[in-house]
């Protein structure tokens, strides 16, 4: 299992009229966590794209437990539980400051596509990176 932590401060623009974070922002924060996970693994998303592969989201699931509010500092825990095969599934937990409350959990599923937008297998070089990182964890 590979895990990354990212901190976000809720902006006023992230909230609705009730002062609660608007639901779509959680998907943006999932993306921020995902980008940081890849960066920490040594494969920033820009590098993956430069090598001709993209990872579009093909499925997203969120479960809302408690609301986040303006000016809270949130911690996004991004988790890769297994080496991807055909698809990549990434899990997320968003907590309020100091892990007092789990606010949202969920996951995204990504497919691999080539530079022409066609489905493809995970590139060998990327598979090696995932295998190395998982081996480092054990």
C-alpha positions as CSV (number, residue, x, y, z in Angstrom):
1,X,0.0,0.0,0.0
2,X,1.3,3.5,-0.9
3,X,-0.1,6.5,0.9
4,X,0.3,10.2,0.5
5,X,-0.9,13.2,2.6
6,X,-1.9,16.6,1.3
7,X,-3.3,19.6,3.2
8,X,-5.9,22.0,1.8
9,X,-7.4,25.1,3.4
10,X,-11.0,25.6,2.5
11,X,-11.5,28.9,0.7
12,X,-14.6,31.0,0.9
13,X,-15.1,30.3,-2.9
14,X,-15.3,26.6,-2.0
15,X,-18.5,27.1,0.0
16,X,-22.1,27.5,-0.8
17,X,-24.6,30.0,0.7
18,X,-24.9,27.8,3.8
19,X,-21.1,28.0,4.4
20,X,-20.6,24.4,3.6
21,X,-18.1,23.1,1.0
22,X,-19.9,22.5,-2.3
23,X,-19.8,18.8,-3.2
24,X,-17.8,19.1,-6.4
25,X,-14.8,20.5,-4.7
26,X,-14.1,17.2,-3.1
27,X,-13.3,15.8,-6.5
28,X,-10.8,18.6,-7.1
29,X,-9.2,17.7,-3.8
30,X,-9.1,14.1,-4.8
31,X,-7.2,15.2,-7.8
32,X,-4.8,17.3,-5.7
33,X,-4.1,14.2,-3.5
34,X,-3.6,12.0,-6.6
35,X,-1.2,14.5,-8.2
36,X,0.8,14.6,-4.9
37,X,0.8,10.8,-4.7
38,X,2.3,10.5,-8.2
39,X,4.8,13.3,-7.5
40,X,6.0,11.5,-4.3
41,X,6.4,8.3,-6.3
42,X,8.7,10.1,-8.6
43,X,6.3,10.2,-11.6
44,X,4.6,13.6,-11.8
45,X,1.6,13.5,-14.0
46,X,3.3,15.8,-16.5
47,X,5.9,13.1,-17.1
48,X,3.3,10.4,-17.6
49,X,1.7,12.6,-20.3
50,X,5.0,13.5,-21.9
51,X,5.6,9.8,-22.4
52,X,2.3,9.4,-24.2
53,X,-0.1,8.1,-21.6
54,X,-3.1,9.7,-19.8
55,X,-5.2,8.5,-16.9
56,X,-8.8,9.8,-17.4
57,X,-11.2,9.3,-14.5
58,X,-13.8,6.7,-15.7
59,X,-15.6,6.3,-12.3
60,X,-15.8,8.4,-9.1
61,X,-17.5,7.6,-5.8
62,X,-17.8,9.8,-2.8
63,X,-19.5,9.2,0.5
64,X,-20.2,12.4,2.6
65,X,-20.0,11.9,6.3
66,X,-19.7,15.4,7.7
67,X,-19.5,18.9,6.1
68,X,-16.3,20.9,5.7
69,X,-16.5,24.6,6.3
70,X,-14.7,27.8,5.3
71,X,-11.1,28.2,6.6
72,X,-10.8,24.6,7.9
73,X,-7.5,22.8,7.2
74,X,-8.3,19.5,5.6
75,X,-6.0,16.5,5.3
76,X,-6.4,14.4,2.1
77,X,-5.1,10.8,2.5
78,X,-4.6,9.3,-0.9
79,X,-4.1,5.5,-1.0
80,X,-3.0,3.1,-3.7
81,X,-3.8,-0.4,-2.3
82,X,-2.4,-2.5,-5.2
83,X,-0.4,-2.4,-8.3
84,X,-2.8,-1.5,-11.2
85,X,-3.4,-4.0,-13.9
86,X,-6.0,-2.9,-16.5
87,X,-7.3,0.0,-14.5
88,X,-6.0,2.1,-11.6
89,X,-8.2,2.5,-8.5
90,X,-7.2,5.2,-6.0
91,X,-8.8,5.6,-2.6
92,X,-9.2,8.9,-0.6
93,X,-10.1,9.9,2.9
94,X,-10.6,13.6,3.8
95,X,-10.3,14.5,7.4
96,X,-10.6,17.7,9.3
97,X,-7.6,19.1,11.1
98,X,-5.9,16.6,13.5
99,X,-8.0,13.7,12.2
100,X,-10.9,14.5,14.5
101,X,-13.5,13.6,11.9
102,X,-13.6,11.7,8.7
103,X,-15.5,14.1,6.4
104,X,-15.5,12.3,3.0
105,X,-14.2,9.0,1.7
106,X,-14.3,7.6,-1.8
107,X,-12.3,6.4,-4.8
108,X,-11.6,7.1,-8.4
109,X,-11.0,4.6,-11.2
110,X,-8.8,5.5,-14.1
111,X,-8.1,3.8,-17.4
112,X,-4.9,4.1,-19.5
113,X,-5.1,5.8,-22.8
114,X,-2.5,6.7,-25.4
115,X,-1.8,10.1,-26.9
116,X,-4.6,9.5,-29.5
117,X,-7.2,8.9,-26.8
118,X,-7.4,5.2,-27.4
119,X,-7.5,2.6,-24.5
120,X,-4.1,1.0,-24.0
121,X,-2.3,-1.2,-21.5
122,X,-0.3,0.3,-18.7
123,X,3.1,1.1,-20.2
124,X,5.9,-1.2,-19.1
125,X,8.0,1.7,-17.6
126,X,5.0,2.8,-15.4
127,X,4.3,-0.8,-14.3
128,X,8.0,-1.0,-13.1
129,X,7.6,2.2,-11.1
130,X,4.5,0.9,-9.3
131,X,6.3,-2.5,-8.7
132,X,9.4,-0.7,-7.3
133,X,7.3,1.5,-5.0
134,X,5.2,-1.4,-3.7
135,X,8.4,-3.5,-3.1
136,X,9.9,-0.5,-1.1
137,X,6.8,-0.6,1.1
138,X,7.3,-4.2,2.2
